[in-house]
Amino acid sequence: MLDQNQSDKIIDLRRMSAEYYQKAAWNQLLALDNYREKNFEAAERFAQLSFEDQMTATEYAELADAESTLYLELELED
């Protein structure tokens, strides 16, 4: 079983991933609102921010998955 520090690290990584997914969704909504109002420059900027946040969220999720896998492999070796 994972010790508390290892579990906390994985939880923190997953929390960061969720926070960035939330930011991505919010920026996507702002992009759509600006597009609707024909403010295309702002719409493009918010769309770009949304994309960047999605990429960051994915990176945190992948780190959490890698940490989980690593700890499970170490546990199996013991």
N, CA, C and O atoms as a CHARMM CRD file, in Angstrom:
* protein
*
  312
    1    1 MET  N      0.84700  -1.19100   0.00000 PROA 1      0.00000
    2    1 MET  CA     0.00000   0.00000   0.00000 PROA 1      0.00000
    3    1 MET  C      0.88400   1.24200   0.00000 PROA 1      0.00000
    4    1 MET  O      1.98200   1.24200   0.55600 PROA 1      0.00000
    5    2 LEU  N      0.39300   2.28000  -0.62200 PROA 2      0.00000
    6    2 LEU  CA     1.15000   3.52900  -0.68100 PROA 2      0.00000
    7    2 LEU  C      1.22200   4.16800   0.69300 PROA 2      0.00000
    8    2 LEU  O      0.25300   4.14000   1.45200 PROA 2      0.00000
    9    3 ASP  N      2.38500   4.74900   1.01400 PROA 3      0.00000
   10    3 ASP  CA     2.43200   5.47600   2.26500 PROA 3      0.00000
   11    3 ASP  C      1.75500   6.83400   2.07000 PROA 3      0.00000
   12    3 ASP  O      1.44400   7.21900   0.94300 PROA 3      0.00000
   13    4 GLN  N      1.53200   7.54600   3.15200 PROA 4      0.00000
   14    4 GLN  CA     0.74900   8.77700   3.11600 PROA 4      0.00000
   15    4 GLN  C      1.38200   9.84000   2.22500 PROA 4      0.00000
   16    4 GLN  O      0.67400  10.52700   1.49000 PROA 4      0.00000
   17    5 ASN  N      2.71600   9.98800   2.28000 PROA 5      0.00000
   18    5 ASN  CA     3.39000  10.99000   1.44800 PROA 5      0.00000
   19    5 ASN  C      3.22900  10.70000  -0.03700 PROA 5      0.00000
   20    5 ASN  O      3.03100  11.61200  -0.84000 PROA 5      0.00000
   21    6 GLN  N      3.31400   9.42400  -0.39600 PROA 6      0.00000
   22    6 GLN  CA     3.15200   9.03800  -1.79100 PROA 6      0.00000
   23    6 GLN  C      1.71500   9.29800  -2.24300 PROA 6      0.00000
   24    6 GLN  O      1.48500   9.80800  -3.34000 PROA 6      0.00000
   25    7 SER  N      0.76000   8.94600  -1.39800 PROA 7      0.00000
   26    7 SER  CA    -0.64200   9.19100  -1.72100 PROA 7      0.00000
   27    7 SER  C     -0.92200  10.67900  -1.85200 PROA 7      0.00000
   28    7 SER  O     -1.63600  11.10300  -2.76100 PROA 7      0.00000
   29    8 ASP  N     -0.36200  11.47200  -0.94500 PROA 8      0.00000
   30    8 ASP  CA    -0.56200  12.92300  -1.00400 PROA 8      0.00000
   31    8 ASP  C      0.00500  13.50600  -2.28600 PROA 8      0.00000
   32    8 ASP  O     -0.59800  14.39900  -2.88200 PROA 8      0.00000
   33    9 LYS  N      1.15600  13.01200  -2.71700 PROA 9      0.00000
   34    9 LYS  CA     1.76800  13.51000  -3.94400 PROA 9      0.00000
   35    9 LYS  C      0.87600  13.22200  -5.14600 PROA 9      0.00000
   36    9 LYS  O      0.67900  14.09000  -5.99700 PROA 9      0.00000
   37   10 ILE  N      0.34100  12.01500  -5.22000 PROA 10     0.00000
   38   10 ILE  CA    -0.54700  11.64000  -6.32800 PROA 10     0.00000
   39   10 ILE  C     -1.82900  12.46000  -6.28500 PROA 10     0.00000
   40   10 ILE  O     -2.31000  12.92600  -7.31800 PROA 10     0.00000
   41   11 ILE  N     -2.37600  12.63400  -5.09700 PROA 11     0.00000
   42   11 ILE  CA    -3.59400  13.43700  -4.94900 PROA 11     0.00000
   43   11 ILE  C     -3.33200  14.87400  -5.37500 PROA 11     0.00000
   44   11 ILE  O     -4.15800  15.47600  -6.06100 PROA 11     0.00000
   45   12 ASP  N     -2.19200  15.43000  -4.97500 PROA 12     0.00000
   46   12 ASP  CA    -1.85900  16.80200  -5.35900 PROA 12     0.00000
   47   12 ASP  C     -1.72700  16.94100  -6.87500 PROA 12     0.00000
   48   12 ASP  O     -2.19300  17.92500  -7.45000 PROA 12     0.00000
   49   13 LEU  N     -1.10100  15.97200  -7.51600 PROA 13     0.00000
   50   13 LEU  CA    -0.97100  16.00900  -8.97200 PROA 13     0.00000
   51   13 LEU  C     -2.33600  15.93100  -9.65000 PROA 13     0.00000
   52   13 LEU  O     -2.59600  16.64800 -10.61700 PROA 13     0.00000
   53   14 ARG  N     -3.19600  15.06900  -9.14800 PROA 14     0.00000
   54   14 ARG  CA    -4.53900  14.95300  -9.73400 PROA 14     0.00000
   55   14 ARG  C     -5.36300  16.22000  -9.48500 PROA 14     0.00000
   56   14 ARG  O     -6.14400  16.63600 -10.34000 PROA 14     0.00000
   57   15 ARG  N     -5.18400  16.82300  -8.31800 PROA 15     0.00000
   58   15 ARG  CA    -5.88400  18.07600  -8.01400 PROA 15     0.00000
   59   15 ARG  C     -5.42800  19.19100  -8.96600 PROA 15     0.00000
   60   15 ARG  O     -6.24600  19.96300  -9.46800 PROA 15     0.00000
   61   16 MET  N     -4.12100  19.26500  -9.20600 PROA 16     0.00000
   62   16 MET  CA    -3.61100  20.26900 -10.13900 PROA 16     0.00000
   63   16 MET  C     -4.17200  20.03100 -11.54400 PROA 16     0.00000
   64   16 MET  O     -4.52600  20.97600 -12.25000 PROA 16     0.00000
   65   17 SER  N     -4.24600  18.78000 -11.93300 PROA 17     0.00000
   66   17 SER  CA    -4.81800  18.45100 -13.23000 PROA 17     0.00000
   67   17 SER  C     -6.27600  18.93100 -13.31000 PROA 17     0.00000
   68   17 SER  O     -6.67800  19.54900 -14.29600 PROA 17     0.00000
   69   18 ALA  N     -7.04200  18.64800 -12.29100 PROA 18     0.00000
   70   18 ALA  CA    -8.44800  19.06400 -12.27500 PROA 18     0.00000
   71   18 ALA  C     -8.58500  20.58000 -12.31700 PROA 18     0.00000
   72   18 ALA  O     -9.46400  21.10600 -12.99900 PROA 18     0.00000
   73   19 GLU  N     -7.72800  21.27700 -11.60000 PROA 19     0.00000
   74   19 GLU  CA    -7.77900  22.73900 -11.59400 PROA 19     0.00000
   75   19 GLU  C     -7.48700  23.30000 -12.98200 PROA 19     0.00000
   76   19 GLU  O     -8.13500  24.25200 -13.41800 PROA 19     0.00000
   77   20 TYR  N     -6.52700  22.72100 -13.66600 PROA 20     0.00000
   78   20 TYR  CA    -6.22400  23.20500 -15.01700 PROA 20     0.00000
   79   20 TYR  C     -7.32600  22.84900 -16.00800 PROA 20     0.00000
   80   20 TYR  O     -7.59900  23.62000 -16.92700 PROA 20     0.00000
   81   21 TYR  N     -7.96200  21.69200 -15.83600 PROA 21     0.00000
   82   21 TYR  CA    -9.11000  21.37000 -16.69300 PROA 21     0.00000
   83   21 TYR  C    -10.25200  22.36900 -16.46200 PROA 21     0.00000
   84   21 TYR  O    -10.93400  22.76400 -17.40700 PROA 21     0.00000
   85   22 GLN  N    -10.45400  22.76900 -15.21400 PROA 22     0.00000
   86   22 GLN  CA   -11.47500  23.78000 -14.92600 PROA 22     0.00000
   87   22 GLN  C    -11.13300  25.10800 -15.58300 PROA 22     0.00000
   88   22 GLN  O    -12.00200  25.75600 -16.16600 PROA 22     0.00000
   89   23 LYS  N     -9.87000  25.51800 -15.49200 PROA 23     0.00000
   90   23 LYS  CA    -9.44200  26.76000 -16.14200 PROA 23     0.00000
   91   23 LYS  C     -9.63400  26.66300 -17.65100 PROA 23     0.00000
   92   23 LYS  O    -10.05800  27.62700 -18.28900 PROA 23     0.00000
   93   24 ALA  N     -9.32600  25.51900 -18.21300 PROA 24     0.00000
   94   24 ALA  CA    -9.48400  25.33000 -19.65600 PROA 24     0.00000
   95   24 ALA  C    -10.95000  25.47500 -20.05900 PROA 24     0.00000
   96   24 ALA  O    -11.26700  26.10800 -21.06600 PROA 24     0.00000
   97   25 ALA  N    -11.82700  24.89000 -19.27300 PROA 25     0.00000
   98   25 ALA  CA   -13.26000  24.98900 -19.57900 PROA 25     0.00000
   99   25 ALA  C    -13.73000  26.43500 -19.47900 PROA 25     0.00000
  100   25 ALA  O    -14.47800  26.90300 -20.33800 PROA 25     0.00000
  101   26 TRP  N    -13.30600  27.13500 -18.45600 PROA 26     0.00000
  102   26 TRP  CA   -13.69800  28.53300 -18.28000 PROA 26     0.00000
  103   26 TRP  C    -13.18600  29.38800 -19.45000 PROA 26     0.00000
  104   26 TRP  O    -13.92700  30.20500 -19.99700 PROA 26     0.00000
  105   27 ASN  N    -11.93200  29.19400 -19.82300 PROA 27     0.00000
  106   27 ASN  CA   -11.38400  29.95900 -20.94500 PROA 27     0.00000
  107   27 ASN  C    -12.08900  29.62000 -22.25700 PROA 27     0.00000
  108   27 ASN  O    -12.24800  30.48500 -23.11800 PROA 27     0.00000
  109   28 GLN  N    -12.50900  28.37400 -22.40900 PROA 28     0.00000
  110   28 GLN  CA   -13.25700  27.99400 -23.60900 PROA 28     0.00000
  111   28 GLN  C    -14.60400  28.71000 -23.64700 PROA 28     0.00000
  112   28 GLN  O    -15.03500  29.17200 -24.70300 PROA 28     0.00000
  113   29 LEU  N    -15.26400  28.80000 -22.50200 PROA 29     0.00000
  114   29 LEU  CA   -16.53200  29.54300 -22.44800 PROA 29     0.00000
  115   29 LEU  C    -16.32800  31.01800 -22.78500 PROA 29     0.00000
  116   29 LEU  O    -17.13300  31.61900 -23.49600 PROA 29     0.00000
  117   30 LEU  N    -15.24600  31.59300 -22.26800 PROA 30     0.00000
  118   30 LEU  CA   -14.94900  32.98400 -22.59100 PROA 30     0.00000
  119   30 LEU  C    -14.64500  33.15100 -24.08000 PROA 30     0.00000
  120   30 LEU  O    -15.02900  34.15100 -24.68600 PROA 30     0.00000
  121   31 ALA  N    -13.96500  32.18500 -24.65900 PROA 31     0.00000
  122   31 ALA  CA   -13.69700  32.23700 -26.09900 PROA 31     0.00000
  123   31 ALA  C    -15.00300  32.21600 -26.88700 PROA 31     0.00000
  124   31 ALA  O    -15.17600  32.98200 -27.83400 PROA 31     0.00000
  125   32 LEU  N    -15.91500  31.33900 -26.49400 PROA 32     0.00000
  126   32 LEU  CA   -17.19500  31.25000 -27.19300 PROA 32     0.00000
  127   32 LEU  C    -18.01300  32.52400 -27.04900 PROA 32     0.00000
  128   32 LEU  O    -18.62600  32.98700 -28.01100 PROA 32     0.00000
  129   33 ASP  N    -18.02200  33.08900 -25.84700 PROA 33     0.00000
  130   33 ASP  CA   -18.74900  34.34600 -25.63200 PROA 33     0.00000
  131   33 ASP  C    -18.18700  35.46000 -26.50200 PROA 33     0.00000
  132   33 ASP  O    -18.94500  36.21900 -27.10600 PROA 33     0.00000
  133   34 ASN  N    -16.87300  35.56200 -26.56900 PROA 34     0.00000
  134   34 ASN  CA   -16.24800  36.59500 -27.38900 PROA 34     0.00000
  135   34 ASN  C    -16.47900  36.34800 -28.88400 PROA 34     0.00000
  136   34 ASN  O    -16.66100  37.29100 -29.65400 PROA 34     0.00000
  137   35 TYR  N    -16.47000  35.09700 -29.27800 PROA 35     0.00000
  138   35 TYR  CA   -16.75600  34.77000 -30.67100 PROA 35     0.00000
  139   35 TYR  C    -18.17600  35.18500 -31.03300 PROA 35     0.00000
  140   35 TYR  O    -18.41400  35.75500 -32.09800 PROA 35     0.00000
  141   36 ARG  N    -19.10400  34.89800 -30.14700 PROA 36     0.00000
  142   36 ARG  CA   -20.50400  35.25900 -30.37200 PROA 36     0.00000
  143   36 ARG  C    -20.66000  36.77200 -30.53300 PROA 36     0.00000
  144   36 ARG  O    -21.47700  37.24200 -31.32400 PROA 36     0.00000
  145   37 GLU  N    -19.86700  37.52200 -29.77300 PROA 37     0.00000
  146   37 GLU  CA   -19.92500  38.98200 -29.83400 PROA 37     0.00000
  147   37 GLU  C    -19.00800  39.54500 -30.92300 PROA 37     0.00000
  148   37 GLU  O    -18.79100  40.75400 -31.00300 PROA 37     0.00000
  149   38 LYS  N    -18.47700  38.65400 -31.75400 PROA 38     0.00000
  150   38 LYS  CA   -17.61400  39.01300 -32.87500 PROA 38     0.00000
  151   38 LYS  C    -16.34200  39.74700 -32.44900 PROA 38     0.00000
  152   38 LYS  O    -15.79900  40.56800 -33.18800 PROA 38     0.00000
  153   39 ASN  N    -15.88800  39.43200 -31.25400 PROA 39     0.00000
  154   39 ASN  CA   -14.61400  39.94300 -30.75800 PROA 39     0.00000
  155   39 ASN  C    -13.58800  38.82100 -30.97700 PROA 39     0.00000
  156   39 ASN  O    -13.19400  38.11800 -30.04700 PROA 39     0.00000
  157   40 PHE  N    -13.17700  38.68400 -32.22400 PROA 40     0.00000
  158   40 PHE  CA   -12.39300  37.52400 -32.64000 PROA 40     0.00000
  159   40 PHE  C    -10.98700  37.48800 -32.04800 PROA 40     0.00000
  160   40 PHE  O    -10.45200  36.40900 -31.79100 PROA 40     0.00000
  161   41 GLU  N    -10.39200  38.63900 -31.83300 PROA 41     0.00000
  162   41 GLU  CA    -9.05400  38.66800 -31.24700 PROA 41     0.00000
  163   41 GLU  C     -9.08200  38.11000 -29.82000 PROA 41     0.00000
  164   41 GLU  O     -8.24200  37.28600 -29.45600 PROA 41     0.00000
  165   42 ALA  N    -10.04200  38.55600 -29.02100 PROA 42     0.00000
  166   42 ALA  CA   -10.17100  38.04300 -27.65200 PROA 42     0.00000
  167   42 ALA  C    -10.56600  36.56900 -27.66800 PROA 42     0.00000
  168   42 ALA  O    -10.08100  35.78600 -26.85100 PROA 42     0.00000
  169   43 ALA  N    -11.44500  36.19000 -28.59400 PROA 43     0.00000
  170   43 ALA  CA   -11.87300  34.79400 -28.69500 PROA 43     0.00000
  171   43 ALA  C    -10.68400  33.89100 -28.97100 PROA 43     0.00000
  172   43 ALA  O    -10.55300  32.82400 -28.37200 PROA 43     0.00000
  173   44 GLU  N     -9.81600  34.32100 -29.87900 PROA 44     0.00000
  174   44 GLU  CA    -8.63400  33.52700 -30.20300 PROA 44     0.00000
  175   44 GLU  C     -7.69600  33.41400 -29.00800 PROA 44     0.00000
  176   44 GLU  O     -7.12600  32.35200 -28.75700 PROA 44     0.00000
  177   45 ARG  N     -7.54000  34.50000 -28.28000 PROA 45     0.00000
  178   45 ARG  CA    -6.64900  34.48000 -27.10200 PROA 45     0.00000
  179   45 ARG  C     -7.18200  33.52500 -26.03200 PROA 45     0.00000
  180   45 ARG  O     -6.42200  32.74300 -25.46000 PROA 45     0.00000
  181   46 PHE  N     -8.49300  33.59000 -25.76100 PROA 46     0.00000
  182   46 PHE  CA    -9.06200  32.67900 -24.76400 PROA 46     0.00000
  183   46 PHE  C     -9.00700  31.22600 -25.23600 PROA 46     0.00000
  184   46 PHE  O     -8.81200  30.31900 -24.42700 PROA 46     0.00000
  185   47 ALA  N     -9.17800  31.00300 -26.53000 PROA 47     0.00000
  186   47 ALA  CA    -9.07300  29.64200 -27.06300 PROA 47     0.00000
  187   47 ALA  C     -7.65000  29.11600 -26.87700 PROA 47     0.00000
  188   47 ALA  O     -7.45500  27.95200 -26.52700 PROA 47     0.00000
  189   48 GLN  N     -6.66200  29.97600 -27.11100 PROA 48     0.00000
  190   48 GLN  CA    -5.27100  29.57600 -26.92400 PROA 48     0.00000
  191   48 GLN  C     -4.98500  29.26900 -25.44800 PROA 48     0.00000
  192   48 GLN  O     -4.31200  28.28700 -25.13200 PROA 48     0.00000
  193   49 LEU  N     -5.50000  30.11300 -24.55300 PROA 49     0.00000
  194   49 LEU  CA    -5.32900  29.85600 -23.11900 PROA 49     0.00000
  195   49 LEU  C     -5.97900  28.53000 -22.72700 PROA 49     0.00000
  196   49 LEU  O     -5.42200  27.76600 -21.93900 PROA 49     0.00000
  197   50 SER  N     -7.15100  28.26700 -23.27700 PROA 50     0.00000
  198   50 SER  CA    -7.84200  27.01000 -22.99200 PROA 50     0.00000
  199   50 SER  C     -6.99700  25.81700 -23.43700 PROA 50     0.00000
  200   50 SER  O     -6.85700  24.83600 -22.70700 PROA 50     0.00000
  201   51 PHE  N     -6.44300  25.91400 -24.63000 PROA 51     0.00000
  202   51 PHE  CA    -5.59500  24.83600 -25.13800 PROA 51     0.00000
  203   51 PHE  C     -4.38500  24.62000 -24.23900 PROA 51     0.00000
  204   51 PHE  O     -4.06000  23.48400 -23.89200 PROA 51     0.00000
  205   52 GLU  N     -3.71800  25.70400 -23.86300 PROA 52     0.00000
  206   52 GLU  CA    -2.54400  25.60300 -22.99500 PROA 52     0.00000
  207   52 GLU  C     -2.90200  24.97600 -21.64700 PROA 52     0.00000
  208   52 GLU  O     -2.15700  24.14800 -21.12200 PROA 52     0.00000
  209   53 ASP  N     -4.04100  25.37400 -21.09400 PROA 53     0.00000
  210   53 ASP  CA    -4.47600  24.79900 -19.81900 PROA 53     0.00000
  211   53 ASP  C     -4.79300  23.31500 -19.95500 PROA 53     0.00000
  212   53 ASP  O     -4.51000  22.53400 -19.04700 PROA 53     0.00000
  213   54 GLN  N     -5.38200  22.92000 -21.09200 PROA 54     0.00000
  214   54 GLN  CA    -5.66700  21.49700 -21.32000 PROA 54     0.00000
  215   54 GLN  C     -4.37800  20.69000 -21.38500 PROA 54     0.00000
  216   54 GLN  O     -4.29600  19.58800 -20.84300 PROA 54     0.00000
  217   55 MET  N     -3.37500  21.24700 -22.05300 PROA 55     0.00000
  218   55 MET  CA    -2.08300  20.55400 -22.15800 PROA 55     0.00000
  219   55 MET  C     -1.42300  20.41800 -20.78500 PROA 55     0.00000
  220   55 MET  O     -0.86100  19.37300 -20.46100 PROA 55     0.00000
  221   56 THR  N     -1.49600  21.47700 -19.98800 PROA 56     0.00000
  222   56 THR  CA    -0.93100  21.42500 -18.64300 PROA 56     0.00000
  223   56 THR  C     -1.68200  20.40800 -17.78700 PROA 56     0.00000
  224   56 THR  O     -1.06700  19.64700 -17.04100 PROA 56     0.00000
  225   57 ALA  N     -3.00500  20.39600 -17.89500 PROA 57     0.00000
  226   57 ALA  CA    -3.81400  19.43500 -17.14100 PROA 57     0.00000
  227   57 ALA  C     -3.44400  18.00800 -17.51000 PROA 57     0.00000
  228   57 ALA  O     -3.33100  17.14000 -16.64400 PROA 57     0.00000
  229   58 THR  N     -3.25900  17.77500 -18.79700 PROA 58     0.00000
  230   58 THR  CA    -2.87600  16.43800 -19.26500 PROA 58     0.00000
  231   58 THR  C     -1.51400  16.04100 -18.71100 PROA 58     0.00000
  232   58 THR  O     -1.31100  14.89000 -18.32400 PROA 58     0.00000
  233   59 GLU  N     -0.57800  16.99000 -18.67300 PROA 59     0.00000
  234   59 GLU  CA     0.75000  16.69400 -18.12800 PROA 59     0.00000
  235   59 GLU  C      0.66500  16.29800 -16.65400 PROA 59     0.00000
  236   59 GLU  O      1.30800  15.33700 -16.23100 PROA 59     0.00000
  237   60 TYR  N     -0.12600  17.03500 -15.87200 PROA 60     0.00000
  238   60 TYR  CA    -0.28600  16.68000 -14.45700 PROA 60     0.00000
  239   60 TYR  C     -0.93900  15.30500 -14.30400 PROA 60     0.00000
  240   60 TYR  O     -0.54000  14.52000 -13.44300 PROA 60     0.00000
  241   61 ALA  N     -1.93000  15.01500 -15.12800 PROA 61     0.00000
  242   61 ALA  CA    -2.58300  13.70100 -15.05900 PROA 61     0.00000
  243   61 ALA  C     -1.59900  12.59000 -15.40200 PROA 61     0.00000
  244   61 ALA  O     -1.59100  11.54100 -14.75800 PROA 61     0.00000
  245   62 GLU  N     -0.77100  12.82100 -16.41400 PROA 62     0.00000
  246   62 GLU  CA     0.22300  11.81800 -16.79100 PROA 62     0.00000
  247   62 GLU  C      1.27000  11.62400 -15.70000 PROA 62     0.00000
  248   62 GLU  O      1.71400  10.50300 -15.45200 PROA 62     0.00000
  249   63 LEU  N      1.66200  12.71700 -15.04900 PROA 63     0.00000
  250   63 LEU  CA     2.59700  12.59500 -13.92500 PROA 63     0.00000
  251   63 LEU  C      1.98000  11.77600 -12.79000 PROA 63     0.00000
  252   63 LEU  O      2.64800  10.93200 -12.19300 PROA 63     0.00000
  253   64 ALA  N      0.71800  12.02800 -12.49900 PROA 64     0.00000
  254   64 ALA  CA     0.03200  11.27000 -11.44700 PROA 64     0.00000
  255   64 ALA  C     -0.03400   9.79000 -11.80800 PROA 64     0.00000
  256   64 ALA  O      0.18600   8.92800 -10.95700 PROA 64     0.00000
  257   65 ASP  N     -0.33700   9.49800 -13.06800 PROA 65     0.00000
  258   65 ASP  CA    -0.37200   8.10100 -13.51800 PROA 65     0.00000
  259   65 ASP  C      0.99700   7.44500 -13.39900 PROA 65     0.00000
  260   65 ASP  O      1.10800   6.29900 -12.96300 PROA 65     0.00000
  261   66 ALA  N      2.03600   8.17500 -13.78700 PROA 66     0.00000
  262   66 ALA  CA     3.39000   7.62800 -13.70900 PROA 66     0.00000
  263   66 ALA  C      3.79300   7.36700 -12.25500 PROA 66     0.00000
  264   66 ALA  O      4.39800   6.34000 -11.94700 PROA 66     0.00000
  265   67 GLU  N      3.45500   8.30100 -11.37000 PROA 67     0.00000
  266   67 GLU  CA     3.76100   8.10800  -9.94500 PROA 67     0.00000
  267   67 GLU  C      3.03100   6.88100  -9.40300 PROA 67     0.00000
  268   67 GLU  O      3.61100   6.08200  -8.66900 PROA 67     0.00000
  269   68 SER  N      1.77200   6.73800  -9.76200 PROA 68     0.00000
  270   68 SER  CA     0.99300   5.58000  -9.30600 PROA 68     0.00000
  271   68 SER  C      1.61300   4.27600  -9.79000 PROA 68     0.00000
  272   68 SER  O      1.75600   3.32200  -9.02500 PROA 68     0.00000
  273   69 THR  N      1.97400   4.24600 -11.05500 PROA 69     0.00000
  274   69 THR  CA     2.57700   3.04500 -11.63200 PROA 69     0.00000
  275   69 THR  C      3.90400   2.72000 -10.96300 PROA 69     0.00000
  276   69 THR  O      4.18400   1.56700 -10.63500 PROA 69     0.00000
  277   70 LEU  N      4.71100   3.75000 -10.76500 PROA 70     0.00000
  278   70 LEU  CA     6.00700   3.55700 -10.11700 PROA 70     0.00000
  279   70 LEU  C      5.84900   2.96900  -8.71700 PROA 70     0.00000
  280   70 LEU  O      6.53000   2.00900  -8.35800 PROA 70     0.00000
  281   71 TYR  N      4.96200   3.54100  -7.94600 PROA 71     0.00000
  282   71 TYR  CA     4.77200   3.06600  -6.57900 PROA 71     0.00000
  283   71 TYR  C      4.18900   1.66000  -6.54900 PROA 71     0.00000
  284   71 TYR  O      4.54000   0.86300  -5.67900 PROA 71     0.00000
  285   72 LEU  N      3.30500   1.34800  -7.48700 PROA 72     0.00000
  286   72 LEU  CA     2.75900  -0.00300  -7.53700 PROA 72     0.00000
  287   72 LEU  C      3.83800  -1.02100  -7.92000 PROA 72     0.00000
  288   72 LEU  O      3.87400  -2.12500  -7.37600 PROA 72     0.00000
  289   73 GLU  N      4.71200  -0.64800  -8.85300 PROA 73     0.00000
  290   73 GLU  CA     5.80700  -1.54300  -9.23400 PROA 73     0.00000
  291   73 GLU  C      6.76800  -1.76500  -8.07300 PROA 73     0.00000
  292   73 GLU  O      7.22800  -2.88200  -7.83700 PROA 73     0.00000
  293   74 LEU  N      7.06600  -0.68100  -7.34700 PROA 74     0.00000
  294   74 LEU  CA     7.93600  -0.82300  -6.17500 PROA 74     0.00000
  295   74 LEU  C      7.29100  -1.70600  -5.11300 PROA 74     0.00000
  296   74 LEU  O      7.96900  -2.49900  -4.46000 PROA 74     0.00000
  297   75 GLU  N      6.01500  -1.56900  -4.95000 PROA 75     0.00000
  298   75 GLU  CA     5.27100  -2.37200  -3.96600 PROA 75     0.00000
  299   75 GLU  C      5.31000  -3.85800  -4.34300 PROA 75     0.00000
  300   75 GLU  O      5.45600  -4.72000  -3.47600 PROA 75     0.00000
  301   76 LEU  N      5.17900  -4.14700  -5.62900 PROA 76     0.00000
  302   76 LEU  CA     5.20300  -5.52800  -6.08900 PROA 76     0.00000
  303   76 LEU  C      6.59300  -6.15800  -5.90300 PROA 76     0.00000
  304   76 LEU  O      6.70500  -7.36100  -5.66500 PROA 76     0.00000
  305   77 GLU  N      7.63500  -5.35000  -6.01200 PROA 77     0.00000
  306   77 GLU  CA     8.98800  -5.85800  -5.80500 PROA 77     0.00000
  307   77 GLU  C      9.25500  -6.24200  -4.36300 PROA 77     0.00000
  308   77 GLU  O     10.05600  -7.13400  -4.08200 PROA 77     0.00000
  309   78 ASP  N      8.57200  -5.55500  -3.44600 PROA 78     0.00000
  310   78 ASP  CA     8.79500  -5.83300  -2.01600 PROA 78     0.00000
  311   78 ASP  C      8.11000  -7.07600  -1.61700 PROA 78     0.00000
  312   78 ASP  O      8.18100  -7.47400  -0.45500 PROA 78     0.00000
